[in-house]
Amino acid sequence: MSECCPYCGREYETPTGLYTHALTEHRAAVLSVWTDEHGISPTQTGQQSLREVTA
């Protein structure tokens, strides 16, 4: 069963392929969704600041 990217519609055979693509090609959008849905930012989870991640 293939997975479709919600940002560009490209199909992937595995969820891993989709996640890798989304985090590589659509990083800012993915981080925005995570922040909105979970009420967290990368700095609250011990990761880099949003500016560093999206640069």
C-alpha positions in Angstrom: 0.0 0.0 0.0 1.5 3.3 -1.0 1.5 6.5 1.1 0.9 10.0 -0.4 2.6 13.2 0.7 0.0 15.6 2.0 2.1 18.5 0.8 2.8 17.6 -2.8 0.9 14.4 -3.5 4.0 12.3 -4.4 3.5 8.6 -3.7 5.9 6.4 -1.6 5.9 2.7 -1.1 6.7 2.9 2.6 5.9 5.2 5.4 9.7 5.7 6.0 10.1 7.0 2.5 7.2 9.4 3.0 8.6 10.6 6.3 12.1 11.1 5.0 10.7 13.0 2.0 8.4 15.2 4.2 11.2 16.1 6.6 13.6 16.8 3.8 11.4 18.7 1.3 8.7 20.1 3.5 10.6 20.6 6.9 9.1 24.0 7.8 5.5 22.8 7.1 6.0 19.6 9.1 7.4 21.5 12.1 4.5 24.0 11.9 2.0 21.2 12.0 3.7 19.5 15.0 3.9 22.8 16.8 0.2 23.5 16.2 -1.1 20.0 16.9 1.0 19.3 20.0 1.6 22.7 21.5 5.4 22.2 21.6 8.4 23.7 19.9 11.7 22.0 19.2 13.4 23.9 22.0 10.9 22.5 24.5 11.9 19.0 23.5 15.6 19.6 23.8 16.3 19.9 20.0 17.6 22.8 18.0 15.7 26.1 17.8 13.2 26.4 15.0 15.4 28.9 13.2 18.4 26.5 13.2 16.2 23.6 12.0 14.7 25.4 9.1 17.9 27.2 8.0 
